[in-house]
Amino acid sequence: MHIRPYERNDAEALVTLFYETVRVVNAADYTAEQLHAWAPVIPDPAVWHERMAKRHTLVVEEKGKLFAFAELDDSGYLEMFYCRHDVQRQGIGSWLFDQLQTDAVELGLSRIFTDASITARPFFERQGFRMVKQNSVVRDGVEMTNFTMEKRLV
């Protein structure tokens, strides 16, 4: 496996990775209604490409298969961080985060911040993030909880 920058051809695999991860991994912490509001369908790869190409986006790949991705904007906001549902808890996410953090320092960022799901909160805490606040967000009329979290960089 290796970590590399996002490429245009990655979009189709990443939208599926996102959808399946939300629907499988987050099912332990969110209701079916909440999961449907969060990821009602597999997103449009063209729309995602437009966004991801403008940000610092990394993917974990092995032999053409994508296992994880992270999308960081210029302010340090970690918009997306997903690891494929069938490779959770194998160190891939931590490895990807280490690289993202190194890149963030090289980009001159003083912090990384995100809005983490209930499911992802423990992962981010293990990476050194602290919770700033708990949020109640509404998507398609459905309320769900997430957490604004941040990590200060040296």
N, CA and C atoms as an extended XYZ file, in Angstrom:
462
Properties=species:S:1:pos:R:3:atomname:S:1:resname:S:1:resid:I:1 pbc="F F F"
N         0.845       -1.187        0.000 N   MET     1
C         0.000        0.000        0.000 CA  MET     1
C         0.880        1.237        0.000 C   MET     1
N         0.359        2.268       -0.618 N   HIS     2
C         1.056        3.542       -0.558 CA  HIS     2
C         0.035        4.677       -0.523 C   HIS     2
N         0.491        5.833       -0.052 N   ILE     3
C        -0.329        7.037        0.005 CA  ILE     3
C         0.126        7.941       -1.130 C   ILE     3
N        -0.840        8.485       -1.830 N   ARG     4
C        -0.512        9.365       -2.952 CA  ARG     4
C        -1.574       10.455       -3.066 C   ARG     4
N        -1.263       11.504       -3.835 N   PRO     5
C        -2.269       12.541       -4.066 CA  PRO     5
C        -3.456       12.002       -4.882 C   PRO     5
N        -4.597       12.594       -4.652 N   TYR     6
C        -5.817       12.287       -5.400 CA  TYR     6
C        -5.605       12.540       -6.890 C   TYR     6
N        -6.206       11.678       -7.711 N   GLU     7
C        -6.207       11.841       -9.167 CA  GLU     7
C        -7.650       11.776       -9.663 C   GLU     7
N        -7.911       12.375      -10.807 N   ARG     8
C        -9.265       12.443      -11.370 CA  ARG     8
C        -9.949       11.084      -11.426 C   ARG     8
N        -9.234       10.067      -11.804 N   ASN     9
C        -9.828        8.735      -11.941 CA  ASN     9
C       -10.224        8.099      -10.609 C   ASN     9
N        -9.858        8.707       -9.499 N   ASP    10
C       -10.194        8.162       -8.178 CA  ASP    10
C       -11.630        8.448       -7.762 C   ASP    10
N       -12.243        9.455       -8.348 N   ALA    11
C       -13.543        9.944       -7.870 CA  ALA    11
C       -14.606        8.854       -7.795 C   ALA    11
N       -14.716        8.035       -8.818 N   GLU    12
C       -15.773        7.020       -8.822 CA  GLU    12
C       -15.612        6.020       -7.668 C   GLU    12
N       -14.396        5.575       -7.431 N   ALA    13
C       -14.154        4.637       -6.329 CA  ALA    13
C       -14.379        5.313       -4.978 C   ALA    13
N       -14.016        6.583       -4.856 N   LEU    14
C       -14.145        7.270       -3.570 CA  LEU    14
C       -15.587        7.556       -3.187 C   LEU    14
N       -16.446        7.862       -4.157 N   VAL    15
C       -17.856        8.086       -3.805 CA  VAL    15
C       -18.491        6.790       -3.303 C   VAL    15
N       -18.105        5.679       -3.894 N   THR    16
C       -18.622        4.383       -3.431 CA  THR    16
C       -18.057        4.041       -2.063 C   THR    16
N       -16.768        4.278       -1.864 N   LEU    17
C       -16.133        4.041       -0.559 CA  LEU    17
C       -16.854        4.847        0.522 C   LEU    17
N       -17.105        6.119        0.258 N   PHE    18
C       -17.829        6.980        1.195 CA  PHE    18
C       -19.206        6.412        1.529 C   PHE    18
N       -19.992        6.136        0.517 N   TYR    19
C       -21.356        5.647        0.704 CA  TYR    19
C       -21.386        4.352        1.517 C   TYR    19
N       -20.559        3.396        1.130 N   GLU    20
C       -20.548        2.111        1.832 CA  GLU    20
C       -20.049        2.247        3.269 C   GLU    20
N       -19.064        3.089        3.481 N   THR    21
C       -18.544        3.283        4.834 CA  THR    21
C       -19.599        3.900        5.734 C   THR    21
N       -20.249        4.942        5.266 N   VAL    22
C       -21.314        5.567        6.065 CA  VAL    22
C       -22.387        4.540        6.390 C   VAL    22
N       -22.848        3.807        5.383 N   ARG    23
C       -23.958        2.885        5.564 CA  ARG    23
C       -23.608        1.671        6.429 C   ARG    23
N       -22.341        1.248        6.446 N   VAL    24
C       -21.943        0.057        7.218 CA  VAL    24
C       -21.353        0.443        8.574 C   VAL    24
N       -20.306        1.242        8.570 N   VAL    25
C       -19.577        1.543        9.805 CA  VAL    25
C       -20.405        2.407       10.753 C   VAL    25
N       -21.055        3.421       10.231 N   ASN    26
C       -21.789        4.341       11.088 CA  ASN    26
C       -23.139        3.804       11.546 C   ASN    26
N       -23.530        2.640       11.070 N   ALA    27
C       -24.811        2.041       11.466 CA  ALA    27
C       -24.862        1.706       12.952 C   ALA    27
N       -23.721        1.566       13.597 N   ALA    28
C       -23.697        1.278       15.031 CA  ALA    28
C       -24.098        2.494       15.868 C   ALA    28
N       -23.953        3.701       15.306 N   ASP    29
C       -24.173        4.921       16.085 CA  ASP    29
C       -25.290        5.816       15.572 C   ASP    29
N       -25.819        5.530       14.396 N   TYR    30
C       -26.854        6.356       13.799 CA  TYR    30
C       -28.006        5.478       13.326 C   TYR    30
N       -29.192        6.041       13.305 N   THR    31
C       -30.371        5.294       12.868 CA  THR    31
C       -30.370        5.164       11.342 C   THR    31
N       -31.218        4.278       10.849 N   ALA    32
C       -31.353        4.108        9.397 CA  ALA    32
C       -31.798        5.415        8.745 C   ALA    32
N       -32.680        6.144        9.399 N   GLU    33
C       -33.143        7.430        8.878 CA  GLU    33
C       -31.981        8.432        8.799 C   GLU    33
N       -31.146        8.454        9.821 N   GLN    34
C       -29.992        9.365        9.818 CA  GLN    34
C       -28.984        8.981        8.732 C   GLN    34
N       -28.731        7.696        8.585 N   LEU    35
C       -27.799        7.235        7.547 CA  LEU    35
C       -28.311        7.601        6.160 C   LEU    35
N       -29.611        7.466        5.962 N   HIS    36
C       -30.193        7.815        4.665 CA  HIS    36
C       -30.068        9.316        4.394 C   HIS    36
N       -30.245       10.137        5.434 N   ALA    37
C       -30.099       11.585        5.260 CA  ALA    37
C       -28.639       11.957        4.969 C   ALA    37
N       -27.709       11.254        5.594 N   TRP    38
C       -26.277       11.514        5.437 CA  TRP    38
C       -25.786       11.074        4.056 C   TRP    38
N       -26.196        9.899        3.649 N   ALA    39
C       -25.754        9.347        2.360 CA  ALA    39
C       -26.951        8.672        1.682 C   ALA    39
N       -27.838        9.467        1.088 N   PRO    40
C       -29.046        8.888        0.487 CA  PRO    40
C       -28.753        8.042       -0.750 C   PRO    40
N       -27.730        8.445       -1.509 N   VAL    41
C       -27.324        7.732       -2.721 CA  VAL    41
C       -25.807        7.862       -2.851 C   VAL    41
N       -25.239        7.097       -3.751 N   ILE    42
C       -23.815        7.271       -4.051 CA  ILE    42
C       -23.667        8.628       -4.736 C   ILE    42
N       -22.798        9.499       -4.214 N   PRO    43
C       -22.664       10.844       -4.792 CA  PRO    43
C       -22.167       10.827       -6.240 C   PRO    43
N       -22.362       11.947       -6.895 N   ASP    44
C       -21.930       12.134       -8.280 CA  ASP    44
C       -20.406       12.304       -8.297 C   ASP    44
N       -19.678       11.407       -8.961 N   PRO    45
C       -18.214       11.513       -9.006 CA  PRO    45
C       -17.713       12.823       -9.612 C   PRO    45
N       -18.419       13.375      -10.573 N   ALA    46
C       -17.980       14.628      -11.196 CA  ALA    46
C       -18.039       15.785      -10.210 C   ALA    46
N       -19.086       15.817       -9.411 N   VAL    47
C       -19.217       16.865       -8.391 CA  VAL    47
C       -18.103       16.727       -7.361 C   VAL    47
N       -17.857       15.507       -6.924 N   TRP    48
C       -16.792       15.289       -5.943 CA  TRP    48
C       -15.435       15.634       -6.526 C   TRP    48
N       -15.198       15.301       -7.779 N   HIS    49
C       -13.913       15.618       -8.392 CA  HIS    49
C       -13.656       17.121       -8.360 C   HIS    49
N       -14.659       17.902       -8.695 N   GLU    50
C       -14.499       19.359       -8.702 CA  GLU    50
C       -14.044       19.860       -7.338 C   GLU    50
N       -14.609       19.326       -6.276 N   ARG    51
C       -14.243       19.748       -4.924 CA  ARG    51
C       -12.878       19.196       -4.513 C   ARG    51
N       -12.673       17.900       -4.712 N   MET    52
C       -11.456       17.245       -4.231 CA  MET    52
C       -10.204       17.721       -4.968 C   MET    52
N       -10.350       18.078       -6.222 N   ALA    53
C        -9.203       18.540       -7.001 CA  ALA    53
C        -8.687       19.887       -6.506 C   ALA    53
N        -9.532       20.642       -5.808 N   LYS    54
C        -9.149       21.961       -5.307 CA  LYS    54
C        -8.579       21.915       -3.895 C   LYS    54
N        -8.548       20.758       -3.297 N   ARG    55
C        -8.095       20.618       -1.913 CA  ARG    55
C        -6.907       19.679       -1.849 C   ARG    55
N        -6.331       19.593       -0.663 N   HIS    56
C        -5.232       18.653       -0.440 CA  HIS    56
C        -5.887       17.303       -0.115 C   HIS    56
N        -5.963       16.452       -1.113 N   THR    57
C        -6.652       15.173       -0.971 CA  THR    57
C        -5.664       14.038       -1.194 C   THR    57
N        -5.616       13.133       -0.236 N   LEU    58
C        -4.736       11.974       -0.299 CA  LEU    58
C        -5.564       10.706       -0.346 C   LEU    58
N        -5.029        9.679       -1.002 N   VAL    59
C        -5.683        8.372       -1.041 CA  VAL    59
C        -4.670        7.294       -0.661 C   VAL    59
N        -5.191        6.211       -0.100 N   VAL    60
C        -4.389        5.018        0.171 CA  VAL    60
C        -4.759        4.004       -0.891 C   VAL    60
N        -3.738        3.522       -1.605 N   GLU    61
C        -3.969        2.638       -2.743 CA  GLU    61
C        -3.048        1.428       -2.671 C   GLU    61
N        -3.554        0.337       -3.202 N   GLU    62
C        -2.722       -0.851       -3.425 CA  GLU    62
C        -3.242       -1.534       -4.681 C   GLU    62
N        -2.382       -1.672       -5.673 N   LYS    63
C        -2.705       -2.359       -6.925 CA  LYS    63
C        -4.019       -1.870       -7.536 C   LYS    63
N        -4.186       -0.565       -7.559 N   GLY    64
C        -5.368        0.023       -8.184 CA  GLY    64
C        -6.609        0.069       -7.318 C   GLY    64
N        -6.567       -0.490       -6.111 N   LYS    65
C        -7.714       -0.454       -5.200 CA  LYS    65
C        -7.502        0.643       -4.172 C   LYS    65
N        -8.546        1.415       -3.915 N   LEU    66
C        -8.470        2.490       -2.932 CA  LEU    66
C        -9.073        2.029       -1.610 C   LEU    66
N        -8.348        2.320       -0.532 N   PHE    67
C        -8.749        1.848        0.796 CA  PHE    67
C        -9.154        2.966        1.744 C   PHE    67
N        -8.694        4.185        1.487 N   ALA    68
C        -9.006        5.303        2.378 CA  ALA    68
C        -8.703        6.602        1.646 C   ALA    68
N        -9.284        7.682        2.165 N   PHE    69
C        -8.961        9.001        1.616 CA  PHE    69
C        -9.190       10.073        2.676 C   PHE    69
N        -8.513       11.194        2.480 N   ALA    70
C        -8.647       12.348        3.358 CA  ALA    70
C        -8.634       13.596        2.496 C   ALA    70
N        -9.472       14.556        2.857 N   GLU    71
C        -9.613       15.793        2.086 CA  GLU    71
C        -9.497       16.979        3.037 C   GLU    71
N        -8.432       17.768        2.871 N   LEU    72
C        -8.111       18.894        3.737 CA  LEU    72
C        -8.143       20.185        2.919 C   LEU    72
N        -8.824       21.221        3.436 N   ASP    73
C        -8.826       22.485        2.695 CA  ASP    73
C        -7.705       23.403        3.194 C   ASP    73
N        -7.588       24.565        2.581 N   ASP    74
C        -6.481       25.475        2.881 CA  ASP    74
C        -6.518       26.059        4.290 C   ASP    74
N        -7.664       26.015        4.943 N   SER    75
C        -7.777       26.552        6.303 CA  SER    75
C        -7.403       25.521        7.363 C   SER    75
N        -7.239       24.262        6.935 N   GLY    76
C        -6.976       23.184        7.885 CA  GLY    76
C        -8.208       22.370        8.218 C   GLY    76
N        -9.331       22.683        7.564 N   TYR    77
C       -10.557       21.922        7.813 CA  TYR    77
C       -10.482       20.581        7.107 C   TYR    77
N       -10.633       19.527        7.873 N   LEU    78
C       -10.638       18.166        7.346 CA  LEU    78
C       -12.078       17.835        6.978 C   LEU    78
N       -12.384       18.051        5.713 N   GLU    79
C       -13.748       17.886        5.205 CA  GLU    79
C       -14.166       16.420        5.210 C   GLU    79
N       -13.273       15.557        4.757 N   MET    80
C       -13.584       14.127        4.659 CA  MET    80
C       -12.391       13.305        5.130 C   MET    80
N       -12.703       12.209        5.813 N   PHE    81
C       -11.688       11.243        6.209 CA  PHE    81
C       -12.406        9.909        6.353 C   PHE    81
N       -12.219        9.031        5.380 N   TYR    82
C       -12.937        7.765        5.368 CA  TYR    82
C       -11.995        6.622        5.038 C   TYR    82
N       -12.190        5.536        5.752 N   CYS    83
C       -11.440        4.305        5.531 CA  CYS    83
C       -12.468        3.221        5.193 C   CYS    83
N       -12.206        2.475        4.147 N   ARG    84
C       -13.160        1.464        3.675 CA  ARG    84
C       -13.616        0.565        4.822 C   ARG    84
N       -14.882        0.241        4.824 N   HIS    85
C       -15.497       -0.493        5.935 CA  HIS    85
C       -14.846       -1.845        6.219 C   HIS    85
N       -14.291       -2.497        5.209 N   ASP    86
C       -13.728       -3.831        5.417 CA  ASP    86
C       -12.249       -3.820        5.808 C   ASP    86
N       -11.681       -2.629        5.994 N   VAL    87
C       -10.283       -2.548        6.443 CA  VAL    87
C       -10.128       -1.646        7.673 C   VAL    87
N       -11.218       -1.456        8.386 N   GLN    88
C       -11.173       -0.658        9.615 CA  GLN    88
C       -10.298       -1.366       10.656 C   GLN    88
N        -9.696       -0.562       11.515 N   ARG    89
C        -8.897       -1.039       12.661 CA  ARG    89
C        -7.671       -1.870       12.250 C   ARG    89
N        -7.090       -1.505       11.109 N   GLN    90
C        -5.866       -2.175       10.662 CA  GLN    90
C        -4.692       -1.198       10.572 C   GLN    90
N        -4.879        0.026       11.066 N   GLY    91
C        -3.818        1.014       11.062 CA  GLY    91
C        -3.757        1.891        9.827 C   GLY    91
N        -4.609        1.637        8.853 N   ILE    92
C        -4.580        2.408        7.607 CA  ILE    92
C        -4.965        3.863        7.869 C   ILE    92
N        -5.992        4.090        8.660 N   GLY    93
C        -6.421        5.446        8.972 CA  GLY    93
C        -5.360        6.224        9.729 C   GLY    93
N        -4.731        5.595       10.694 N   SER    94
C        -3.668        6.265       11.453 CA  SER    94
C        -2.494        6.612       10.556 C   SER    94
N        -2.135        5.708        9.681 N   TRP    95
C        -1.047        5.932        8.729 CA  TRP    95
C        -1.380        7.108        7.809 C   TRP    95
N        -2.617        7.129        7.297 N   LEU    96
C        -3.049        8.222        6.438 CA  LEU    96
C        -3.048        9.538        7.207 C   LEU    96
N        -3.526        9.510        8.444 N   PHE    97
C        -3.552       10.750        9.217 CA  PHE    97
C        -2.140       11.259        9.485 C   PHE    97
N        -1.204       10.383        9.782 N   ASP    98
C         0.187       10.806       10.001 CA  ASP    98
C         0.716       11.563        8.789 C   ASP    98
N         0.443       11.043        7.594 N   GLN    99
C         0.908       11.720        6.380 CA  GLN    99
C         0.195       13.052        6.187 C   GLN    99
N        -1.110       13.072        6.428 N   LEU   100
C        -1.878       14.302        6.288 CA  LEU   100
C        -1.362       15.364        7.246 C   LEU   100
N        -1.065       14.964        8.461 N   GLN   101
C        -0.547       15.899        9.465 CA  GLN   101
C         0.820       16.452        9.046 C   GLN   101
N         1.687       15.592        8.540 N   THR   102
C         2.994       16.038        8.037 CA  THR   102
C         2.806       17.054        6.921 C   THR   102
N         1.898       16.761        6.000 N   ASP   103
C         1.626       17.671        4.892 CA  ASP   103
C         1.059       18.991        5.401 C   ASP   103
N         0.180       18.939        6.395 N   ALA   104
C        -0.429       20.153        6.941 CA  ALA   104
C         0.641       21.071        7.536 C   ALA   104
N         1.601       20.490        8.244 N   VAL   105
C         2.705       21.279        8.799 CA  VAL   105
C         3.505       21.915        7.662 C   VAL   105
N         3.809       21.129        6.628 N   GLU   106
C         4.554       21.651        5.479 CA  GLU   106
C         3.777       22.755        4.750 C   GLU   106
N         2.440       22.700        4.803 N   LEU   107
C         1.604       23.736        4.193 CA  LEU   107
C         1.505       24.987        5.069 C   LEU   107
N         2.098       24.920        6.257 N   GLY   108
C         2.091       26.068        7.164 CA  GLY   108
C         0.842       26.190        8.015 C   GLY   108
N         0.068       25.120        8.129 N   LEU   109
C        -1.149       25.165        8.939 CA  LEU   109
C        -0.807       25.055       10.423 C   LEU   109
N        -1.569       25.754       11.258 N   SER   110
C        -1.340       25.708       12.702 CA  SER   110
C        -2.262       24.720       13.403 C   SER   110
N        -3.282       24.257       12.681 N   ARG   111
C        -4.209       23.276       13.252 CA  ARG   111
C        -4.940       22.536       12.157 C   ARG   111
N        -5.490       21.386       12.543 N   ILE   112
C        -6.421       20.631       11.712 CA  ILE   112
C        -7.697       20.554       12.531 C   ILE   112
N        -8.828       20.819       11.906 N   PHE   113
C       -10.101       20.721       12.614 CA  PHE   113
C       -11.124       20.024       11.730 C   PHE   113
N       -12.114       19.423       12.367 N   THR   114
C       -13.097       18.628       11.641 CA  THR   114
C       -14.396       18.572       12.403 C   THR   114
N       -15.420       18.090       11.762 N   ASP   115
C       -16.689       17.767       12.409 CA  ASP   115
C       -16.821       16.258       12.333 C   ASP   115
N       -16.495       15.599       13.433 N   ALA   116
C       -16.416       14.135       13.474 CA  ALA   116
C       -17.745       13.518       13.888 C   ALA   116
N       -18.038       12.398       13.272 N   SER   117
C       -19.231       11.634       13.645 CA  SER   117
C       -19.035       11.008       15.027 C   SER   117
N       -20.108       10.508       15.584 N   ILE   118
C       -20.023        9.764       16.839 CA  ILE   118
C       -19.045        8.604       16.664 C   ILE   118
N       -19.131        7.947       15.521 N   THR   119
C       -18.292        6.788       15.234 CA  THR   119
C       -16.816        7.174       15.124 C   THR   119
N       -16.528        8.299       14.490 N   ALA   120
C       -15.137        8.707       14.243 CA  ALA   120
C       -14.491        9.419       15.429 C   ALA   120
N       -15.269        9.898       16.357 N   ARG   121
C       -14.705       10.665       17.479 CA  ARG   121
C       -13.570        9.934       18.193 C   ARG   121
N       -13.719        8.662       18.568 N   PRO   122
C       -12.608        7.982       19.254 CA  PRO   122
C       -11.333        7.913       18.411 C   PRO   122
N       -11.466        7.732       17.098 N   PHE   123
C       -10.292        7.716       16.223 CA  PHE   123
C        -9.562        9.047       16.313 C   PHE   123
N       -10.299       10.140       16.178 N   PHE   124
C        -9.658       11.454       16.217 CA  PHE   124
C        -9.060       11.754       17.594 C   PHE   124
N        -9.710       11.303       18.646 N   GLU   125
C        -9.122       11.478       19.985 CA  GLU   125
C        -7.783       10.750       20.089 C   GLU   125
N        -7.690        9.552       19.519 N   ARG   126
C        -6.420        8.810       19.529 CA  ARG   126
C        -5.342        9.522       18.717 C   ARG   126
N        -5.743       10.353       17.765 N   GLN   127
C        -4.784       11.102       16.950 CA  GLN   127
C        -4.389       12.423       17.616 C   GLN   127
N        -4.923       12.691       18.792 N   GLY   128
C        -4.557       13.900       19.528 CA  GLY   128
C        -5.524       15.062       19.390 C   GLY   128
N        -6.685       14.840       18.802 N   PHE   129
C        -7.692       15.897       18.697 CA  PHE   129
C        -8.387       16.073       20.039 C   PHE   129
N        -8.887       17.275       20.265 N   ARG   130
C        -9.738       17.527       21.428 CA  ARG   130
C       -11.096       18.010       20.925 C   ARG   130
N       -12.124       17.679       21.685 N   MET   131
C       -13.458       18.110       21.300 CA  MET   131
C       -13.630       19.580       21.651 C   MET   131
N       -14.117       20.357       20.698 N   VAL   132
C       -14.398       21.772       20.913 CA  VAL   132
C       -15.850       21.933       21.338 C   VAL   132
N       -16.748       21.239       20.624 N   LYS   133
C       -18.163       21.300       20.984 CA  LYS   133
C       -18.933       20.170       20.315 C   LYS   133
N       -20.059       19.838       20.912 N   GLN   134
C       -20.988       18.872       20.330 CA  GLN   134
C       -21.994       19.651       19.499 C   GLN   134
N       -22.319       19.120       18.320 N   ASN   135
C       -23.242       19.788       17.407 CA  ASN   135
C       -24.470       18.932       17.159 C   ASN   135
N       -25.567       19.603       16.918 N   SER   136
C       -26.770       18.957       16.421 CA  SER   136
C       -26.985       19.514       15.022 C   SER   136
N       -26.793       18.665       14.010 N   VAL   137
C       -26.928       19.108       12.619 CA  VAL   137
C       -28.178       18.493       12.014 C   VAL   137
N       -28.725       19.177       11.031 N   VAL   138
C       -29.930       18.688       10.364 CA  VAL   138
C       -29.613       18.512        8.887 C   VAL   138
N       -29.867       17.307        8.393 N   ARG   139
C       -29.714       17.008        6.967 CA  ARG   139
C       -31.024       16.432        6.474 C   ARG   139
N       -31.541       17.035        5.437 N   ASP   140
C       -32.834       16.603        4.878 CA  ASP   140
C       -33.900       16.437        5.955 C   ASP   140
N       -33.910       17.367        6.912 N   GLY   141
C       -34.919       17.354        7.962 CA  GLY   141
C       -34.663       16.364        9.085 C   GLY   141
N       -33.510       15.691        9.061 N   VAL   142
C       -33.190       14.687       10.072 CA  VAL   142
C       -32.051       15.201       10.952 C   VAL   142
N       -32.263       15.179       12.251 N   GLU   143
C       -31.268       15.665       13.197 CA  GLU   143
C       -30.271       14.558       13.548 C   GLU   143
N       -29.003       14.938       13.639 N   MET   144
C       -27.972       13.993       14.064 CA  MET   144
C       -26.862       14.746       14.785 C   MET   144
N       -26.064       14.001       15.519 N   THR   145
C       -24.996       14.566       16.334 CA  THR   145
C       -23.645       14.374       15.672 C   THR   145
N       -22.817       15.421       15.766 N   ASN   146
C       -21.403       15.282       15.459 CA  ASN   146
C       -20.613       16.185       16.411 C   ASN   146
N       -19.289       16.190       16.275 N   PHE   147
C       -18.440       16.906       17.211 CA  PHE   147
C       -17.402       17.732       16.464 C   PHE   147
N       -17.354       19.027       16.739 N   THR   148
C       -16.268       19.829       16.213 CA  THR   148
C       -15.035       19.500       17.050 C   THR   148
N       -13.948       19.119       16.370 N   MET   149
C       -12.725       18.698       17.040 CA  MET   149
C       -11.552       19.388       16.372 C   MET   149
N       -10.464       19.583       17.127 N   GLU   150
C        -9.288       20.197       16.546 CA  GLU   150
C        -8.018       19.613       17.145 C   GLU   150
N        -6.962       19.730       16.354 N   LYS   151
C        -5.633       19.345       16.791 CA  LYS   151
C        -4.697       20.489       16.429 C   LYS   151
N        -4.023       21.017       17.415 N   ARG   152
C        -3.023       22.055       17.176 CA  ARG   152
C        -1.748       21.399       16.671 C   ARG   152
N        -1.118       22.028       15.707 N   LEU   153
C         0.105       21.492       15.122 CA  LEU   153
C         1.303       22.265       15.646 C   LEU   153
N         2.423       21.588       15.785 N   VAL   154
C         3.637       22.224       16.313 CA  VAL   154
C         4.314       22.995       15.200 C   VAL   154
